[in-house]
Amino acid sequence: MFLLLWSKTVRRLLASIVLAVLVVVLGTAGRIWWIARADDHPRSDAIVVLGASQFDGRPSAVFKARLDHAAELFRQGVAPRIVTVGGGRKGDRFTEAQAGANYLSSVGVTSVLAVGVGSDTLTSLKALKARFVASGWHSAVLVTDPWHSLRSRRMAQDLHIRAYTSPARTGPAVDGIGTEVRYVSRETAAYLYYRVFHRSSDAGPRAV
């Protein structure tokens, strides 16, 4: 009888743990989906473009979509400057930040700052924070892909940057429901990893 009761207790405990995990995972995925659809760009100290792949100074399609959206926010007067972030691979002639800054200058943005340090979202935002402190800035509108908005905003807020998100809604990152499901799944795992370990799970030198 004791073994039977113990077995039932263990099964109930395991079922409760599985249910709790499912609630956390599905709740996080729902928040990512919800924040992805928000566009919050009040007047701020800077528009910050998170880096993505670049090819010898030429922004990838994903990166270009972010840069074009940031340029439009700049023209609307959301902030007096755009800051691009993101490092580079060994041997690269350009960092992601510099490639982004060069592109923005070429399309008429007159105030651009490149912070070319960082191998992932978190280290890029830490480098950004140092620049904010040095310049006396406090608020930022983050421009990235919709699915990356929640995680990047959480990281920035944890660094005591008053962060808002205005995601890019063009380009390969928003190309159909299959892409959406894949990105939301990846970002759910990445967000939970950050919340548990306070580290970025990004791979490679990009702030994606």
C-alpha positions in Angstrom: 0.0 0.0 0.0 2.8 2.4 0.9 4.6 1.8 -2.4 1.3 2.4 -4.3 0.7 5.7 -2.6 4.3 6.7 -3.1 4.1 5.8 -6.8 0.9 8.0 -7.2 2.6 10.9 -5.3 5.6 10.7 -7.6 3.4 10.6 -10.7 1.4 13.6 -9.5 4.6 15.5 -8.7 6.0 14.8 -12.2 2.8 15.8 -13.8 2.8 19.0 -11.9 6.4 19.8 -12.9 5.6 19.0 -16.6 2.5 21.2 -16.4 4.5 24.1 -14.8 7.2 23.9 -17.5 4.5 23.9 -20.3 2.9 27.0 -18.7 6.2 28.8 -18.5 7.2 27.9 -22.1 3.8 28.7 -23.7 3.5 31.9 -21.6 6.9 33.0 -22.8 6.1 32.2 -26.4 2.9 34.2 -26.1 4.8 37.2 -24.7 7.3 37.1 -27.5 4.4 36.9 -30.1 2.6 39.8 -28.4 5.7 42.1 -28.0 6.6 41.3 -31.6 3.4 43.1 -32.7 4.0 46.2 -30.6 5.7 49.3 -32.0 6.7 51.7 -29.2 8.9 54.6 -30.2 8.6 57.6 -27.9 11.1 60.4 -28.2 14.4 59.0 -26.9 18.1 59.7 -26.6 19.0 57.2 -29.4 17.6 54.7 -31.9 19.7 51.6 -31.5 20.0 49.1 -34.3 21.1 45.6 -33.2 23.5 44.0 -35.7 23.1 41.1 -38.0 25.2 39.6 -40.8 27.2 41.8 -43.1 29.3 40.8 -46.1 32.5 42.9 -46.4 30.6 46.0 -45.4 27.3 45.2 -47.2 24.4 44.6 -44.8 22.5 41.4 -45.2 18.8 41.5 -46.1 17.9 41.1 -42.5 20.2 43.8 -41.3 19.2 46.2 -44.1 15.5 45.9 -43.1 16.5 47.0 -39.6 18.6 49.9 -40.9 15.9 51.1 -43.2 13.4 51.1 -40.4 15.8 53.0 -38.1 16.4 55.6 -40.8 12.6 56.1 -41.1 12.3 56.6 -37.3 15.2 59.1 -37.4 13.4 61.1 -40.2 10.3 61.1 -38.0 12.3 62.8 -35.2 12.2 59.8 -32.7 15.8 60.5 -31.6 18.6 62.9 -32.6 21.0 60.0 -33.4 21.2 56.3 -34.5 23.6 54.0 -32.8 24.6 50.7 -34.5 26.0 47.9 -32.5 27.7 44.5 -33.2 31.2 43.2 -33.6 32.8 41.2 -36.4 34.5 37.9 -37.1 38.2 37.5 -37.1 39.6 38.8 -40.4 36.6 40.9 -41.2 37.3 44.4 -42.6 34.1 45.8 -41.0 32.2 45.2 -37.8 28.4 44.9 -38.1 28.2 48.3 -36.4 30.4 50.0 -38.9 28.7 48.4 -41.9 25.4 49.6 -40.5 26.7 53.1 -39.9 28.1 53.3 -43.4 24.8 52.2 -44.9 22.8 54.7 -42.9 25.2 57.5 -43.9 24.7 56.6 -47.5 20.9 57.0 -47.2 21.1 60.4 -45.7 21.2 59.8 -41.9 23.3 62.7 -40.6 24.0 61.5 -37.0 25.3 57.9 -36.7 27.5 56.3 -34.1 29.0 52.8 -34.4 29.7 50.7 -31.3 31.5 47.8 -32.9 32.0 45.7 -29.8 30.1 42.5 -28.9 29.8 38.9 -30.1 26.1 38.5 -29.1 23.1 40.5 -28.0 24.2 40.9 -24.4 27.8 41.9 -24.9 26.7 44.3 -27.6 24.2 45.9 -25.2 26.8 46.1 -22.5 29.1 48.0 -24.8 26.1 50.2 -25.6 25.5 50.8 -21.9 29.1 52.0 -21.5 28.6 54.5 -24.3 25.3 55.7 -22.8 26.9 56.3 -19.5 29.8 58.2 -21.1 27.3 60.4 -23.0 24.7 60.9 -20.3 22.0 59.1 -22.3 19.2 57.0 -20.7 16.6 56.0 -23.2 16.7 54.0 -26.4 14.3 52.7 -29.1 15.7 49.2 -30.1 15.3 48.2 -33.7 15.6 44.5 -34.4 13.4 41.7 -35.7 10.0 41.3 -34.1 10.8 38.0 -32.5 13.9 39.4 -30.9 12.2 42.4 -29.3 11.3 41.0 -25.9 14.7 39.5 -25.2 16.7 42.5 -26.3 14.4 44.8 -24.3 14.7 42.7 -21.2 18.5 42.7 -21.5 18.6 46.5 -22.0 16.3 47.1 -19.1 18.5 44.9 -16.9 21.4 47.2 -17.8 19.3 50.2 -16.7 18.6 51.5 -20.1 15.0 52.8 -20.5 14.3 50.7 -23.6 11.4 50.5 -26.1 11.1 48.4 -29.2 10.2 49.3 -32.7 10.8 46.1 -34.8 11.5 46.0 -38.5 8.5 44.4 -40.3 10.1 43.7 -43.7 12.8 41.3 -44.9 13.4 37.6 -44.5 12.7 37.5 -40.7 9.0 38.1 -41.3 8.6 35.9 -44.4 5.6 33.8 -43.7 4.1 31.7 -40.8 6.8 29.1 -41.0 9.5 31.7 -40.3 7.4 33.1 -37.5 7.0 29.8 -35.8 10.7 29.0 -36.1 11.8 32.4 -34.7 9.3 32.3 -31.9 10.5 28.8 -30.9 14.2 29.9 -31.0 13.5 33.1 -29.1 11.5 31.3 -26.4 14.5 29.0 -25.6 16.9 32.0 -25.8 14.8 34.2 -23.5 14.4 31.5 -20.9 18.1 30.7 -21.0 18.9 34.4 -20.4 16.4 34.6 -17.5 17.9 31.6 -15.8 21.6 32.1 -16.5 21.8 35.9 -17.3 23.9 35.0 -20.3 23.2 35.3 -24.0 22.7 32.1 -26.0 23.5 33.7 -29.3 26.1 32.0 -31.4 28.7 33.8 -33.4 29.7 37.5 -33.6 26.3 38.9 -34.3 23.7 40.6 -32.2 20.7 38.7 -33.5 
